Amino acid sequence: MTKDELIAKLKQLHNEEELAIPIYTKHLESTFFLSRIKPKDQEEIKEILLTLAMESEVHARMFEAAIKKVQESERNVY
């Protein structure tokens, strides 16, 4: 894999993580309001989704760091 191919793939993965974050957090309250899910279960679901969002943020930062490292590298084949 060339440097450019690796950078393109890392950018794609970074974008996917960035897109996932709002999916985990957006409209939680309104979705629960309209659902018949018990409040206790709603809290558990909310905690899980917020954990996923935080993990996605960490992943996005890791991809950013990897992109920077590859871009700054002299190496062209990975």
Backbone bond lengths (Angstrom), bond angles and torsions (degrees), N, CA, C in turn:
res aa  C-N    CA-C-N  psi(-1)  N-CA   C-N-CA  omega(-1)  CA-C   N-CA-C  phi
1 M - - - 1.446 - - 1.529 107.29 -
2 T 1.310 115.64 133.83 1.465 119.70 179.18 1.523 110.21 -81.54
3 K 1.301 114.78 166.49 1.461 121.93 178.23 1.530 110.62 -57.25
4 D 1.319 116.54 -46.56 1.464 120.27 -179.44 1.528 111.85 -63.59
5 E 1.326 116.66 -39.32 1.468 120.15 178.16 1.527 110.75 -64.78
6 L 1.331 116.12 -42.34 1.463 120.16 179.39 1.526 110.76 -64.97
7 I 1.314 116.95 -44.24 1.469 120.25 178.40 1.524 110.38 -60.91
8 A 1.319 117.45 -42.60 1.472 121.00 179.16 1.528 110.66 -61.44
9 K 1.327 117.01 -42.60 1.466 120.93 -179.48 1.531 110.49 -67.36
10 L 1.329 116.90 -43.23 1.459 120.33 178.19 1.525 111.25 -62.41
11 K 1.321 117.39 -39.94 1.473 120.74 177.05 1.523 111.09 -64.06
12 Q 1.325 116.42 -39.95 1.467 120.47 177.56 1.532 109.91 -61.75
13 L 1.323 116.86 -46.93 1.462 120.71 179.71 1.521 111.21 -63.84
14 H 1.326 116.85 -39.14 1.466 121.23 176.95 1.529 110.27 -60.99
15 N 1.321 116.21 -46.38 1.466 120.26 179.84 1.522 111.64 -62.10
16 E 1.329 116.98 -38.36 1.467 120.22 178.65 1.529 110.91 -64.04
17 E 1.327 116.71 -40.50 1.466 119.82 176.51 1.524 110.27 -63.99
18 E 1.327 116.84 -44.09 1.465 120.75 179.84 1.532 111.04 -61.25
19 L 1.313 117.01 -38.49 1.465 120.61 179.69 1.526 111.84 -71.31
20 A 1.324 117.33 -28.70 1.461 120.92 -177.39 1.524 112.26 -72.07
21 I 1.316 116.90 -32.08 1.467 120.24 -174.20 1.531 112.27 -56.69
22 P 1.338 119.38 -50.93 1.470 117.24 179.63 1.529 113.42 -67.10
23 I 1.313 116.81 -26.54 1.469 119.16 178.49 1.520 109.67 -63.09
24 Y 1.325 116.08 -38.36 1.466 119.98 -179.51 1.517 113.05 -71.65
25 T 1.314 118.15 -27.72 1.466 120.09 -170.81 1.527 115.65 -114.46
26 K 1.310 117.77 -22.64 1.453 120.64 -172.72 1.538 111.67 -70.76
27 H 1.279 115.07 135.24 1.462 123.01 172.75 1.524 113.98 64.28
28 L 1.313 118.63 24.00 1.465 119.59 179.11 1.522 111.55 -58.87
29 E 1.313 115.81 -49.54 1.463 119.36 -175.38 1.529 112.09 -63.73
30 S 1.318 117.37 -45.45 1.466 118.56 -178.44 1.524 111.50 -68.45
31 T 1.320 116.72 -34.22 1.469 119.57 177.90 1.514 109.89 -65.15
32 F 1.319 116.77 -44.37 1.461 119.77 179.54 1.522 111.39 -67.21
33 F 1.319 117.13 -36.14 1.457 120.59 -179.95 1.525 110.91 -58.51
34 L 1.312 116.05 -39.38 1.457 120.71 -177.76 1.527 113.63 -86.30
35 S 1.311 116.64 -7.70 1.465 119.53 -176.91 1.524 111.33 -92.23
36 R 1.306 114.01 170.64 1.464 119.88 175.95 1.526 109.98 -106.72
37 I 1.321 115.60 21.57 1.459 120.57 -179.96 1.528 108.26 -75.82
38 K 1.319 116.15 135.05 1.459 121.52 -179.55 1.524 110.08 -62.16
39 P 1.342 117.16 144.87 1.469 120.58 -179.25 1.534 113.61 -52.83
40 K 1.321 117.76 -40.39 1.467 120.47 179.48 1.533 110.21 -62.32
41 D 1.326 116.12 -43.34 1.464 120.35 178.51 1.526 111.34 -67.47
42 Q 1.327 116.20 -35.46 1.471 120.11 176.81 1.522 110.71 -59.95
43 E 1.333 116.25 -42.88 1.461 120.12 179.95 1.527 111.19 -63.51
44 E 1.320 117.08 -40.70 1.466 120.82 178.15 1.528 110.61 -63.57
45 I 1.311 116.19 -44.26 1.468 121.06 179.07 1.522 109.97 -62.52
46 K 1.332 115.87 -44.47 1.465 120.77 -179.55 1.533 110.39 -60.81
47 E 1.323 117.48 -43.72 1.466 121.24 178.82 1.522 111.27 -60.61
48 I 1.312 116.28 -43.85 1.469 120.62 179.67 1.527 110.69 -63.13
49 L 1.324 116.73 -45.84 1.467 120.00 -178.95 1.523 111.97 -66.45
50 L 1.315 117.21 -37.49 1.457 119.82 177.63 1.528 111.29 -68.66
51 T 1.327 117.10 -35.09 1.465 120.90 174.64 1.522 109.96 -63.86
52 L 1.312 116.98 -43.97 1.466 120.31 177.47 1.525 111.10 -61.21
53 A 1.313 116.93 -40.68 1.466 120.42 179.11 1.523 110.47 -63.26
54 M 1.336 117.07 -43.90 1.466 119.87 179.53 1.526 110.97 -64.32
55 E 1.327 116.85 -40.29 1.459 120.35 178.51 1.528 110.95 -65.14
56 S 1.315 117.05 -37.16 1.462 120.44 177.08 1.523 111.12 -65.05
57 E 1.335 116.60 -37.05 1.463 119.85 176.96 1.532 110.71 -63.30
58 V 1.324 116.36 -40.72 1.472 120.83 177.33 1.527 109.54 -63.81
59 H 1.320 116.32 -45.17 1.475 120.35 179.19 1.526 110.90 -60.09
60 A 1.323 116.51 -42.30 1.466 120.32 -179.92 1.526 110.41 -60.91
61 R 1.337 116.88 -43.03 1.470 120.06 178.17 1.527 111.07 -64.70
62 M 1.326 117.12 -36.99 1.461 120.63 178.08 1.532 110.71 -64.35
63 F 1.327 116.39 -41.57 1.462 120.05 177.62 1.529 110.68 -65.13
64 E 1.330 117.03 -39.67 1.469 120.55 177.32 1.528 110.25 -59.72
65 A 1.322 116.67 -43.94 1.466 120.97 179.99 1.533 110.65 -65.62
66 A 1.328 116.51 -40.63 1.464 120.22 179.60 1.528 110.82 -65.63
67 I 1.317 116.45 -41.38 1.471 120.50 178.45 1.528 109.44 -60.27
68 K 1.322 116.51 -46.85 1.461 120.61 -179.49 1.527 110.86 -61.14
69 K 1.324 116.42 -43.87 1.462 120.91 -178.89 1.524 110.97 -62.29
70 V 1.323 117.13 -44.34 1.466 120.91 179.97 1.536 110.24 -67.18
71 Q 1.318 116.88 -42.60 1.455 120.31 179.76 1.525 111.86 -60.62
72 E 1.312 116.99 -37.14 1.464 121.33 -178.10 1.534 112.78 -82.61
73 S 1.302 116.54 -11.55 1.468 121.03 -176.24 1.534 111.03 -76.19
74 E 1.308 114.81 148.95 1.467 121.46 174.17 1.529 110.91 -80.09
75 R 1.299 116.33 -20.76 1.456 122.86 -176.68 1.519 110.69 -67.79
76 N 1.357 117.15 141.91 1.459 120.85 -178.64 1.519 112.81 -118.55
77 V 1.314 118.83 -9.68 1.457 121.31 -179.98 1.521 108.65 -126.55
78 Y 1.333 115.51 132.40 1.464 121.34 -178.57 1.500 110.61 -124.93
